[in-house]
Amino acid sequence: MTKNKTGKKNNKEEKKRKGSPDKGTGKRLKKEFMINSIIAAFRSSPRELFNYKQISNFIGAENKVQRNQVAEILHNLAADNFISEIDRGRYRYNDLGVIAIGTFSRRSNGKNSFLPEDGGAPIFVAERNSGHAMDGDKVKVQLLAKRKHAEPEAEVIEVLDSQARLIVGKLQITKGFAFLITESKTLANDVFIPKDKLKGGKHGDKVVVRIIEWPDEAKNPLGEVVDILGVAGDNNAEMHAILAEFDLPYKYPVTVEKAADKIPDTIPAEELANREDFRNVTTFTIDPKDAKDFDDALSARSLENGNWEVGVHIADVTYYVKPESLIDREAFKRATSVYLVDRTIPMLPERLCNQICSLRPDEEKLCFAVIFELNNNADIVKSHITRTIIKSNRRFTYEEAQQVIETGEGDYKDEILSLNELAKKLRDKRFKNGAISFERTEVRFDIDENGKPLGTYIKESKEANKLIEEFMLLANRTVAEFAGKVPKGKSKKTFVYRIHEQPDPEKLENFSAFVSRLGHKLKTTGTKTEMSKGINKLLDSVQGLPEENLIETLAIRSMQKARYTTENVGHYGLAMDYYTHFTSPIRRYPDMMVHRLLERYLGGGRSVVKTKYEEYCDHCSAMELVAASAERASIKYKQVEFMSDKIGKVFDGVITGVTEWGLYVELIANKCEGLVPIRDLSSEYFDYDDKNYCLVGRQTRRVYRLGDKMAVKVAQANLERKQLDFTPAE
């Protein structure tokens, strides 16, 4: 046996490391162990020829029975085309030599994978074959010879492009060395930090570390501290750690803030002449009670013909933020504001988002607007897109506007009540056209001044919320139709759309098959409208039934994710052929792109380059997902923190996730979610049935199914891992 790839010459030591017995021990070798050891032998020396005696010696097969098994395994591996018989009785690894380039995905649980850049399914990469590639690296791999009935594998042979890697964790410092105890889902190994690279970090600090290198023979990568977030457990430190974990900014660049400070807050007289003046028209904002960035306002006045003129006025951010400016580049990089449990990480500097652009009451503000004339049936008589100047009369919270709707009394009651009636009619029309109604509850935390969660409450969507929602949807649709509906003889211009594709047919079929076993029906063929109406009918029919939560959850999972693109295919969930995002430019970069394109096309400008804008759309869609992940992580952290003093208490819950490693259970009282590991269900073995979303006991046939109610006891609250562990209460 020649020197193997890792440089080890001592076969005996290698066998010990792999868990194989030494010669003379007489231990029985399990067949699965023998197969894996033989495969490892060939892969470690892919150019060598081996007979069955050499392989037997390598894996410690001593007696005649074991050596006969080795010969049989070699024969089967050759039949599988994993090895080739070069000479009689002599075999070599069948290196297919297939090289591919793509992205490496590292996972702390060892389930690394390679995603080919030319498409195709992810391919498993064992840790021993990872070449210390980091998550997101562009790599070159060799596809390993595939055994029959086994998953394909790959081995990293070169890292082509590796970005600077930032890892978040807690410092552990002793006299001789320092380590970063990582919390990353993409790195299982702690990071070694030389003492001169601590940057003043102390034992127990939460820090951000840059990976410097990962030597071939080293178990741990080497790193240096780049930022100290604070003491682990401190609320600010933990929230900043979550942002850093997702490579999101947790502070605003001083240079960008200084650029914003230079923007004048006065409106030039010549600008007023270019805008429709709504300063004397009743105008108000309706927002959450803790909002500071008011980017939409409604104006309303009754017309002599009995119709209503409704203006949807949106903060004119792009008047102040010019393309390719310092502020614009930072906004594009962020692409969205991020909403953690206790704070907002804004896309724009505070001077813009909370002051100059925010549509605050009694201040003159510049807007981009869509003005509608609606009759009493909420039909659009006419509309136009324009730039306006407004002066909001009042700032309503949702609760204040809701009180006006419920009591019929209060400031601007005529306008609010009339707009609410129009909004209800617009909503009815949407659902008649096939819009899908997902009324999902959202949980919020009551927190003290230190960020400590004191309790939870359910965020309700009442009529005041739906009033604003309907007019924002109407404005977004109208803007998209302006760009997307091309008159005869005119060429289509590039635009940014918000699309939602039809459900994946296979997922929908599986969903339909599952609900049919529960006694329900779902139509999976026909027009888009017929299919979406079928989903609404199903959701209505399960209201109040035990399986309501289960079916709503699976219905959402069968849907595609909405995204930004220049290729319009409509919005399935809203049942709209044209839809975009126009109404939130303070917190979303795609809305800024839409404003600029509107200005260009309203002025008769030529179409922009489609490929460039598609790249912009891809970036914004990706950043939206990253922001959502960070928001979920902050909620999870607060859930664990909130439950940390409730160890041993019993709660009623609902199974919200079923996996091969256990059950995820959401507590009914506070919506906190935790894991019941499969080992804690009982002493018997459970099979995972992915088609029926359940675990089934082999002996008792006991079933744990998605949507079932389950009483659980709080077993552990691990803040560092943001993980709640439950055990069955019974």
TAQUI-V146482 format. One record per backbone hydrogen bond with DSSP energy under -1.0 kcal/mol. NH is the residue of the N-H (numbers start at 1). CO is the residue of the C=O. If there is no record, write none. Layout:
nh:NH co:CO
nh:NH co:CO
//
This chain:
nh:4 co:8
nh:7 co:4
nh:14 co:10
nh:15 co:11
nh:16 co:12
nh:17 co:13
nh:18 co:14
nh:19 co:16
nh:20 co:15
nh:25 co:22
nh:34 co:30
nh:35 co:31
nh:36 co:32
nh:37 co:33
nh:38 co:34
nh:39 co:35
nh:40 co:36
nh:41 co:37
nh:42 co:38
nh:43 co:39
nh:44 co:40
nh:45 co:41
nh:48 co:45
nh:50 co:91
nh:55 co:51
nh:56 co:52
nh:57 co:53
nh:58 co:54
nh:59 co:55
nh:60 co:56
nh:61 co:56
nh:67 co:63
nh:68 co:64
nh:69 co:65
nh:70 co:66
nh:71 co:67
nh:72 co:68
nh:73 co:69
nh:74 co:70
nh:75 co:71
nh:76 co:72
nh:77 co:73
nh:78 co:74
nh:79 co:75
nh:80 co:76
nh:81 co:78
nh:82 co:77
nh:83 co:77
nh:84 co:92
nh:86 co:84
nh:86 co:90
nh:87 co:90
nh:90 co:87
nh:91 co:50
nh:92 co:84
nh:94 co:82
nh:95 co:93
nh:100 co:141
nh:102 co:139
nh:103 co:115
nh:104 co:137
nh:105 co:113
nh:108 co:185
nh:110 co:107
nh:112 co:110
nh:113 co:105
nh:114 co:123
nh:115 co:103
nh:117 co:101
nh:119 co:116
nh:123 co:114
nh:125 co:112
nh:129 co:126
nh:130 co:127
nh:133 co:130
nh:136 co:104
nh:137 co:134
nh:138 co:161
nh:139 co:102
nh:140 co:158
nh:141 co:100
nh:142 co:155
nh:143 co:98
nh:144 co:153
nh:150 co:147
nh:154 co:124
nh:155 co:142
nh:156 co:129
nh:157 co:140
nh:158 co:140
nh:160 co:138
nh:161 co:138
nh:167 co:209
nh:169 co:207
nh:170 co:181
nh:171 co:205
nh:172 co:179
nh:174 co:177
nh:179 co:172
nh:180 co:191
nh:181 co:170
nh:183 co:168
nh:191 co:180
nh:192 co:221
nh:193 co:178
nh:197 co:194
nh:198 co:195
nh:201 co:198
nh:204 co:171
nh:205 co:202
nh:206 co:230
nh:207 co:169
nh:208 co:227
nh:209 co:167
nh:210 co:224
nh:211 co:165
nh:212 co:222
nh:213 co:222
nh:218 co:215
nh:222 co:213
nh:223 co:192
nh:224 co:210
nh:225 co:197
nh:226 co:208
nh:227 co:208
nh:229 co:206
nh:230 co:206
nh:232 co:204
nh:234 co:231
nh:238 co:234
nh:239 co:235
nh:240 co:236
nh:241 co:237
nh:242 co:238
nh:243 co:239
nh:244 co:240
nh:245 co:241
nh:246 co:242
nh:247 co:244
nh:248 co:243
nh:257 co:253
nh:258 co:254
nh:259 co:255
nh:260 co:256
nh:261 co:257
nh:263 co:260
nh:272 co:268
nh:274 co:271
nh:275 co:272
nh:276 co:387
nh:278 co:389
nh:281 co:278
nh:284 co:298
nh:285 co:394
nh:287 co:396
nh:291 co:288
nh:294 co:292
nh:295 co:293
nh:297 co:313
nh:298 co:284
nh:299 co:311
nh:300 co:282
nh:301 co:309
nh:303 co:307
nh:306 co:303
nh:308 co:374
nh:309 co:301
nh:310 co:372
nh:311 co:299
nh:312 co:370
nh:313 co:297
nh:314 co:368
nh:315 co:295
nh:316 co:366
nh:317 co:315
nh:319 co:316
nh:320 co:317
nh:321 co:317
nh:325 co:322
nh:329 co:325
nh:330 co:326
nh:331 co:327
nh:332 co:328
nh:333 co:329
nh:334 co:330
nh:335 co:331
nh:337 co:587
nh:338 co:345
nh:340 co:343
nh:345 co:338
nh:352 co:349
nh:353 co:349
nh:354 co:350
nh:356 co:351
nh:357 co:352
nh:359 co:294
nh:360 co:358
nh:362 co:392
nh:363 co:360
nh:365 co:390
nh:367 co:388
nh:368 co:314
nh:369 co:386
nh:370 co:312
nh:371 co:384
nh:372 co:310
nh:373 co:382
nh:374 co:308
nh:375 co:379
nh:378 co:375
nh:381 co:373
nh:382 co:373
nh:384 co:371
nh:386 co:369
nh:388 co:367
nh:389 co:276
nh:390 co:365
nh:393 co:283
nh:396 co:285
nh:398 co:287
nh:401 co:397
nh:402 co:398
nh:403 co:399
nh:404 co:400
nh:405 co:401
nh:406 co:402
nh:407 co:403
nh:408 co:404
nh:413 co:410
nh:416 co:412
nh:417 co:413
nh:418 co:414
nh:419 co:415
nh:420 co:416
nh:421 co:417
nh:422 co:418
nh:423 co:419
nh:424 co:420
nh:425 co:421
nh:426 co:422
nh:427 co:423
nh:428 co:424
nh:429 co:425
nh:430 co:426
nh:431 co:427
nh:432 co:428
nh:433 co:429
nh:435 co:430
nh:436 co:573
nh:440 co:438
nh:444 co:457
nh:446 co:455
nh:448 co:452
nh:451 co:448
nh:454 co:446
nh:455 co:446
nh:457 co:444
nh:459 co:442
nh:466 co:462
nh:467 co:463
nh:468 co:464
nh:469 co:465
nh:470 co:466
nh:471 co:467
nh:472 co:468
nh:473 co:469
nh:474 co:470
nh:475 co:471
nh:476 co:472
nh:477 co:473
nh:478 co:474
nh:479 co:475
nh:480 co:476
nh:481 co:477
nh:482 co:478
nh:483 co:479
nh:484 co:480
nh:485 co:481
nh:486 co:484
nh:490 co:487
nh:497 co:565
nh:498 co:579
nh:499 co:563
nh:500 co:570
nh:508 co:504
nh:509 co:505
nh:510 co:506
nh:511 co:507
nh:512 co:508
nh:513 co:509
nh:514 co:510
nh:515 co:511
nh:516 co:512
nh:517 co:513
nh:519 co:516
nh:520 co:515
nh:531 co:527
nh:532 co:528
nh:533 co:529
nh:534 co:530
nh:535 co:531
nh:536 co:532
nh:537 co:533
nh:538 co:534
nh:539 co:535
nh:540 co:536
nh:541 co:537
nh:542 co:538
nh:543 co:540
nh:545 co:542
nh:548 co:545
nh:551 co:547
nh:552 co:548
nh:553 co:549
nh:554 co:550
nh:555 co:551
nh:556 co:552
nh:557 co:553
nh:558 co:554
nh:559 co:556
nh:563 co:499
nh:565 co:497
nh:571 co:576
nh:572 co:500
nh:576 co:571
nh:588 co:584
nh:589 co:335
nh:593 co:589
nh:594 co:590
nh:595 co:591
nh:596 co:592
nh:597 co:593
nh:598 co:594
nh:599 co:595
nh:600 co:596
nh:601 co:597
nh:602 co:598
nh:603 co:599
nh:604 co:601
nh:605 co:600
nh:613 co:609
nh:614 co:610
nh:615 co:611
nh:616 co:612
nh:617 co:613
nh:618 co:614
nh:619 co:615
nh:620 co:616
nh:621 co:617
nh:622 co:618
nh:623 co:619
nh:624 co:620
nh:625 co:621
nh:626 co:622
nh:627 co:623
nh:628 co:624
nh:629 co:625
nh:630 co:626
nh:631 co:627
nh:632 co:628
nh:633 co:629
nh:634 co:630
nh:635 co:631
nh:636 co:632
nh:637 co:633
nh:638 co:634
nh:639 co:635
nh:640 co:636
nh:641 co:637
nh:642 co:638
nh:643 co:639
nh:646 co:643
nh:648 co:714
nh:649 co:646
nh:651 co:712
nh:653 co:710
nh:654 co:666
nh:655 co:708
nh:656 co:664
nh:657 co:664
nh:659 co:662
nh:663 co:676
nh:664 co:657
nh:665 co:674
nh:666 co:654
nh:667 co:672
nh:668 co:652
nh:671 co:667
nh:674 co:665
nh:675 co:724
nh:676 co:663
nh:678 co:661
nh:680 co:677
nh:681 co:678
nh:687 co:696
nh:689 co:694
nh:694 co:689
nh:695 co:704
nh:696 co:687
nh:697 co:702
nh:698 co:685
nh:701 co:697
nh:704 co:695
nh:706 co:693
nh:707 co:655
nh:708 co:705
nh:710 co:653
nh:712 co:651
nh:713 co:727
nh:714 co:649
nh:715 co:725
nh:716 co:725
nh:718 co:723
nh:723 co:718
nh:725 co:716
nh:726 co:675
nh:727 co:713
nh:729 co:711
//
